[in-house]
Amino acid sequence: MLHHQETLYPVTYAALPWLFDVAKRTPEAAVDLGVFFSQVIYCAGFPEQNKTSCYNGLCTVPSQHHHSWIEPSQRLRDADAKMLGDLEHWFDQNKKEMADFAVGVSKTAKPEEVGYLLRGYAALADAFSLVQTLEAAGGSDGWIFCPACGNDGFLAVWEGDTPVFEAYVRPENLYRDITLDDLEDNIPDVAQLEINWKAARNLADLVRAEQPDIARFLDVFSTWRCCEDVPQPTLNL
């Protein structure tokens, strides 16, 4: 098993060099492998309890990978520590190229595949709200936040086969009175939102010519506000 839910293993990283080579030489496998690369890049950033690597599932101490379900004869040995370090180095050097590969593949992919292909790029930009919302690009509702009042909204994606990409405040928030306590407790970190907005705009520019619907989805994500008096991004986006 190379990957389960959001869990990665040393074998995940060991397979990447070969899979990346296959992806570049095999167009019919490019989308599936691009989605896999993006998911691995996203999950690689999750913290580990015993963290001797900056990547999830790639602890460089072999004994940390000894589990009861692995036969003793199949477990990593102390001599494998160098191999684990080499895998960490390979991933560090190639993760951006894999993310860029997935973005390139997304330009000719089906609409329901594009969001998953773009998640690796967003993860490398530390735009994790965008990573989560990109899951909705294939056909479900996403969620976004108003930076002024903290209201969370839905991002409607499709009505049947028609792209909608309209954002609206969650119904339970429509008539609630915003108090100072609400503002202090609910407003997301604007600096973090700016990171997500910038990544969304960059991705929109990269895919707009070939995937205009997804570009519009990203435009809505990066511009939606439910309040009139909203602080605008301070970065030069």
C-alpha positions, 0 to 999 in steps of 0.5 A: 500500500502506497497511501491510505487516507492521509497517511504516508509511508517510506514506500510512498516516497520510495515509489515517487521517483519511478512513478514520476518518470512513468508519468512524464513518459505515459500520457494516459497515466498522467492525470491519475499520477498527477492527482497522486503526486498532489495528494502526497505533497499535501499529506507530506506536510502533516506533523508527526509525533516522532518528527525526525523528518520534515515530511509525514511518514518519512521518519529517518530513524528505521526503528520508528517504522517497526509495527506489529503488522510488519513481519520482523524480516521485512522491517527496516534495519539501521543500515536503511537510515541512509536510504530514508535520508536519500528519499527525503532529499529526493522529495525535497528537490522534486516536490515543486516539479511534481506540483508543476507537472500536476498543474500542467496536466490539469489544463487538459483534464476533466473539470472534476479532476482539476481541483485535485490536481491543483492541491499540491501547488496550493499545499506548497504555498501553505494555502491549506484553506485553498487545498480543502476548498479545491476538493469542491471543484469537482462538484460539491459545495466548498467553504470560504470565510469573510475576513471582516466578520468571520462569517463562513460561507458556501461556495456553490459549484455546479447546478447539474452540468452548469458551473455556478461558482457563487458564494453566499453566507451560510443561512444560519449566519444571515441574521445573527448580530455580530458582536465584538466577541464574535469579531475577536473569536471568529475572524480568520488570520488575514495574513493567512487568508492573503496567502490563500488568496495569492495562491488562488490567483496564481493558479487561476492565471495558470489555468485560465486559458484552458480551464476558464470555469476552474479559474472563475472558481478560484476568482470567487474564492479569492475575492468573496466578501459578505460585508461592505466594510472589509479590509482589503489584502495588503499584499501585492497580489 
